[in-house]
């Protein structure tokens, strides 16, 4: 394909690192085509003084990028797949899913503290996270040992707040820190195992969205798609879709492909206070990830996930702010 292809991207540091990586990969695979980048701010980038869960997550970091594609100002968009809703606007599809970086959650502890992990922090330590999923699982595992407070901003801003002493530790995605380079990755104090924190749906992978029926663009994106990652993420997204959850709901997953033919998927749903937590785990044929995701969702519902989620959705509709800082600091 000759001519120019325009890629839409959020203008945050991490988003641009990811988008420029995609741009470079496409340029190498298709030297006859020129790839440009159009930067823009999304609603989630503009509102930094309100917890994510209170804003809502229907296209919080994607709507503006999707509008640009539908208006034909851009031809595709690069997303952190965990931010991309499981139901896309009419006329758009997920054209490729890139190879996954480490999807786990990282703990970064303030450098002046003599602690290598959360277990070594003193009781009452203040932990920053903007994720209800991380909050709920940490509260379930550690009980009342820590206090939690919401934290917003890009990675540099969050690390600065940590270093200034506003927090004793913060929890971030391993993938984002690694993509920003070795200096950022070196800040990782510990990585949370699945027994403590299952990661977000799609975490660590990039989703490339484009217009449906745009065969020329879809053909270009073939070089970016990583089938094993795509199968895992399709199962995770199917589970999330069946639970009618979103990016800001305490739903976690862990998936892996065994022997190239078997896909394993574990899911968790937790209440905001961590008191209730249900898990489900299944394995199935790797070539039918959506069926596996739906089955795990059914198992979670049977174990009580529906009641947990309904309580959270009811709270979300109330005037009360759902956020780590809005819960009792214990």
DOFIVEX-273006 format. One record per residue (C-alpha): residue number from 1; residue in three letters; chain; x, y, z. Coordinates in steps of 0.05 Angstrom, whole numbers, m for minus. Layout:
BEGIN
 mido marlum doke     c1     c2     c3
  NUM    ALA    A      X      Y      Z
...
***
This chain:
BEGIN
 mido marlum doke     c1     c2     c3
    1    UNK    A      0      0      0
    2    UNK    A     29     67    m20
    3    UNK    A     11    135      8
    4    UNK    A      6    159     80
    5    UNK    A    m29    125    139
    6    UNK    A    m45    168    200
    7    UNK    A    m42    136    269
    8    UNK    A    m82    166    326
    9    UNK    A    m50    168    396
   10    UNK    A    m61    198    465
   11    UNK    A     m8    250    479
   12    UNK    A     18    221    544
   13    UNK    A     91    198    548
   14    UNK    A     74    124    553
   15    UNK    A     21    127    498
   16    UNK    A     70    161    451
   17    UNK    A    125    110    466
   18    UNK    A     76     55    449
   19    UNK    A     50     90    387
   20    UNK    A    119    106    360
   21    UNK    A    139     33    370
   22    UNK    A     78     12    328
   23    UNK    A     96     66    277
   24    UNK    A    167     39    271
   25    UNK    A    144    m34    265
   26    UNK    A     95    m16    210
   27    UNK    A    147     27    174
   28    UNK    A    196    m31    173
   29    UNK    A    144    m80    149
   30    UNK    A    116    m33     96
   31    UNK    A    170     14     71
   32    UNK    A    128     36     12
   33    UNK    A     78     69     60
   34    UNK    A     89    131    103
   35    UNK    A     62    129    174
   36    UNK    A     47    194    212
   37    UNK    A     21    205    283
   38    UNK    A    m35    251    305
   39    UNK    A    m32    266    380
   40    UNK    A    m94    283    421
   41    UNK    A   m121    286    492
   42    UNK    A   m177    241    516
   43    UNK    A   m227    255    571
   44    UNK    A   m186    212    618
   45    UNK    A   m125    255    604
   46    UNK    A   m161    320    617
   47    UNK    A   m195    303    683
   48    UNK    A   m140    290    734
   49    UNK    A   m174    313    798
   50    UNK    A   m230    261    798
   51    UNK    A   m221    186    811
   52    UNK    A   m227    145    747
   53    UNK    A   m283    103    775
   54    UNK    A   m326    165    788
   55    UNK    A   m317    191    717
   56    UNK    A   m339    124    687
   57    UNK    A   m301     83    636
   58    UNK    A   m343     83    573
   59    UNK    A   m287    103    526
   60    UNK    A   m252    144    579
   61    UNK    A   m185    139    542
   62    UNK    A   m210    120    473
   63    UNK    A   m271    161    451
   64    UNK    A   m233    219    419
   65    UNK    A   m187    171    382
   66    UNK    A   m247    132    356
   67    UNK    A   m282    196    333
   68    UNK    A   m220    214    292
   69    UNK    A   m222    147    256
   70    UNK    A   m296    152    241
   71    UNK    A   m285    223    215
   72    UNK    A   m227    196    173
   73    UNK    A   m177    243    205
   74    UNK    A   m138    181    224
   75    UNK    A   m135    110    197
   76    UNK    A   m120     71    261
   77    UNK    A   m108     82    335
   78    UNK    A    m61     51    386
   79    UNK    A    m90     35    454
   80    UNK    A    m66      1    517
   81    UNK    A   m114    m58    508
   82    UNK    A   m136    m54    581
   83    UNK    A   m166     15    566
   84    UNK    A   m206     m8    505
   85    UNK    A   m279    m25    520
   86    UNK    A   m301    m95    501
   87    UNK    A   m358    m67    457
   88    UNK    A   m332    m20    403
   89    UNK    A   m370     34    367
   90    UNK    A   m405     14    303
   91    UNK    A   m357     17    244
   92    UNK    A   m295      1    285
   93    UNK    A   m259    m64    299
   94    UNK    A   m198    m90    336
   95    UNK    A   m150   m101    278
   96    UNK    A    m90   m129    316
   97    UNK    A    m65   m146    385
   98    UNK    A     10   m141    395
   99    UNK    A     55   m188    434
  100    UNK    A     44   m180    508
  101    UNK    A     94   m148    555
  102    UNK    A     94   m173    627
  103    UNK    A     21   m163    649
  104    UNK    A     32   m165    724
  105    UNK    A     27   m109    775
  106    UNK    A     89    m76    804
  107    UNK    A    101    m47    872
  108    UNK    A    146     14    877
  109    UNK    A    167     32    948
  110    UNK    A    194    100    968
  111    UNK    A    269     97    963
  112    UNK    A    283    121   1034
  113    UNK    A    244     64   1064
  114    UNK    A    280     m1   1082
  115    UNK    A    230    m48   1050
  116    UNK    A    234    m93    989
  117    UNK    A    160   m110    985
  118    UNK    A     93    m95   1016
  119    UNK    A    102   m147   1070
  120    UNK    A    161   m108   1097
  121    UNK    A    124    m42   1102
  122    UNK    A    100    m20   1171
  123    UNK    A     27    m25   1190
  124    UNK    A    m11     37   1167
  125    UNK    A     34     51   1107
  126    UNK    A      0     92   1053
  127    UNK    A     m7     57    986
  128    UNK    A    m27     94    923
  129    UNK    A    m68     64    867
  130    UNK    A   m121     89    819
  131    UNK    A   m146     18    805
  132    UNK    A   m205    m11    842
  133    UNK    A   m182    m80    819
  134    UNK    A   m115    m72    854
  135    UNK    A   m147    m39    914
  136    UNK    A   m199    m95    926
  137    UNK    A   m148   m151    919
  138    UNK    A    m97   m118    964
  139    UNK    A   m150   m105   1017
  140    UNK    A   m171   m178   1012
  141    UNK    A   m100   m203   1020
  142    UNK    A    m73   m154   1071
  143    UNK    A   m137   m136   1109
  144    UNK    A   m130    m72   1149
  145    UNK    A    m54    m68   1148
  146    UNK    A    m49    m11   1099
  147    UNK    A    m84     55   1083
  148    UNK    A   m101     68   1010
  149    UNK    A   m106    133    971
  150    UNK    A   m123    148    899
  151    UNK    A    m66    171    854
  152    UNK    A    m73    202    784
  153    UNK    A    m27    229    730
  154    UNK    A     25    199    684
  155    UNK    A     79    153    709
  156    UNK    A    129    209    721
  157    UNK    A     78    248    762
  158    UNK    A     61    187    804
  159    UNK    A    134    172    817
  160    UNK    A    147    244    836
  161    UNK    A     90    242    886
  162    UNK    A    119    179    916
  163    UNK    A    189    209    921
  164    UNK    A    161    272    954
  165    UNK    A    134    228   1010
  166    UNK    A     60    233    992
  167    UNK    A     58    157    991
  168    UNK    A     98    101   1020
  169    UNK    A     87     56    960
  170    UNK    A     48     57    895
  171    UNK    A     24      1    850
  172    UNK    A     31      6    774
  173    UNK    A     33    m40    713
  174    UNK    A     99    m74    700
  175    UNK    A     89    m66    625
  176    UNK    A     85     10    626
  177    UNK    A    148     17    668
  178    UNK    A    187    m31    622
  179    UNK    A    164      5    559
  180    UNK    A    191     71    586
  181    UNK    A    261     42    592
  182    UNK    A    310     10    640
  183    UNK    A    312     71    687
  184    UNK    A    237     66    699
  185    UNK    A    238    m10    704
  186    UNK    A    293     m5    756
  187    UNK    A    244     29    803
  188    UNK    A    205    m36    811
  189    UNK    A    212    m61    882
  190    UNK    A    170   m123    875
  191    UNK    A    121   m157    827
  192    UNK    A     55   m182    855
  193    UNK    A     41   m256    842
  194    UNK    A    m27   m280    817
  195    UNK    A    m43   m305    887
  196    UNK    A    m45   m232    910
  197    UNK    A    m66   m193    848
  198    UNK    A    m93   m218    782
  199    UNK    A    m79   m167    727
  200    UNK    A   m129   m126    686
  201    UNK    A   m161   m154    624
  202    UNK    A   m114   m141    565
  203    UNK    A    m59   m112    610
  204    UNK    A     10   m112    577
  205    UNK    A    m17   m117    506
  206    UNK    A    m31    m62    455
  207    UNK    A    m96    m61    416
  208    UNK    A    m96    m31    346
  209    UNK    A   m165     m6    327
  210    UNK    A   m187     12    256
  211    UNK    A   m248     19    212
  212    UNK    A   m285    m45    196
  213    UNK    A   m282    m62    123
  214    UNK    A   m218    m23    112
  215    UNK    A   m182    m81     79
  216    UNK    A   m119    m42     62
  217    UNK    A   m108    m22    134
  218    UNK    A   m126    m91    161
  219    UNK    A    m74   m121    114
  220    UNK    A    m21    m74    141
  221    UNK    A    m37    m93    213
  222    UNK    A    m27   m168    201
  223    UNK    A     48   m159    214
  224    UNK    A     33   m132    284
  225    UNK    A    m16   m185    307
  226    UNK    A     12   m237    356
  227    UNK    A    m35   m298    354
  228    UNK    A    m19   m327    424
  229    UNK    A    m30   m260    457
  230    UNK    A    m92   m248    416
  231    UNK    A   m123   m314    438
  232    UNK    A   m109   m300    511
  233    UNK    A   m137   m229    507
  234    UNK    A   m198   m251    468
  235    UNK    A   m215   m299    525
  236    UNK    A   m203   m246    577
  237    UNK    A   m245   m194    540
  238    UNK    A   m302   m245    530
  239    UNK    A   m303   m258    605
  240    UNK    A   m305   m184    620
  241    UNK    A   m360   m172    568
  242    UNK    A   m403   m229    597
  243    UNK    A   m395   m199    667
  244    UNK    A   m416   m131    639
  245    UNK    A   m356   m101    673
  246    UNK    A   m308    m47    652
  247    UNK    A   m239    m20    663
  248    UNK    A   m256     10    731
  249    UNK    A   m290    m51    762
  250    UNK    A   m252   m100    809
  251    UNK    A   m245   m156    758
  252    UNK    A   m178   m190    748
  253    UNK    A   m153   m245    702
  254    UNK    A    m94   m291    690
  255    UNK    A    m87   m331    626
  256    UNK    A    m36   m376    592
  257    UNK    A    m31   m423    533
  258    UNK    A     m7   m493    548
  259    UNK    A     21   m541    496
  260    UNK    A     m1   m493    440
  261    UNK    A    m71   m522    440
  262    UNK    A    m99   m510    510
  263    UNK    A   m119   m442    538
  264    UNK    A   m124   m432    613
  265    UNK    A   m163   m374    643
  266    UNK    A   m171   m353    715
  267    UNK    A   m218   m297    736
  268    UNK    A   m231   m260    801
  269    UNK    A   m285   m210    824
  270    UNK    A   m278   m174    890
  271    UNK    A   m318   m125    931
  272    UNK    A   m288    m57    943
  273    UNK    A   m272    m71   1016
  274    UNK    A   m239   m137    998
  275    UNK    A   m286   m176   1044
  276    UNK    A   m317   m215    987
  277    UNK    A   m275   m247    932
  278    UNK    A   m295   m302    884
  279    UNK    A   m249   m340    835
  280    UNK    A   m261   m386    777
  281    UNK    A   m213   m425    733
  282    UNK    A   m223   m465    670
  283    UNK    A   m183   m493    612
  284    UNK    A   m207   m505    541
  285    UNK    A   m188   m507    468
  286    UNK    A   m144   m448    449
  287    UNK    A   m181   m439    383
  288    UNK    A   m246   m420    419
  289    UNK    A   m225   m366    469
  290    UNK    A   m293   m331    471
  291    UNK    A   m328   m395    494
  292    UNK    A   m276   m403    550
  293    UNK    A   m283   m331    572
  294    UNK    A   m359   m337    575
  295    UNK    A   m355   m402    614
  296    UNK    A   m309   m372    667
  297    UNK    A   m356   m312    672
  298    UNK    A   m414   m361    684
  299    UNK    A   m374   m396    739
  300    UNK    A   m359   m329    772
  301    UNK    A   m432   m310    770
  302    UNK    A   m452   m376    801
  303    UNK    A   m401   m364    857
  304    UNK    A   m432   m296    874
  305    UNK    A   m398   m247    827
  306    UNK    A   m464   m219    802
  307    UNK    A   m484   m195    871
  308    UNK    A   m416   m164    883
  309    UNK    A   m418   m126    817
  310    UNK    A   m490   m103    827
  311    UNK    A   m471    m73    894
  312    UNK    A   m412    m36    861
  313    UNK    A   m455    m10    803
  314    UNK    A   m507     14    853
  315    UNK    A   m453     52    891
  316    UNK    A   m427     81    825
  317    UNK    A   m495    112    812
  318    UNK    A   m497    144    881
  319    UNK    A   m467    213    897
  320    UNK    A   m412    179    937
  321    UNK    A   m344    177    903
  322    UNK    A   m317    108    891
  323    UNK    A   m243    113    901
  324    UNK    A   m188     85    945
  325    UNK    A   m188    150    984
  326    UNK    A   m264    148    993
  327    UNK    A   m261     82   1031
  328    UNK    A   m245     82   1105
  329    UNK    A   m170     90   1116
  330    UNK    A   m154     36   1166
***
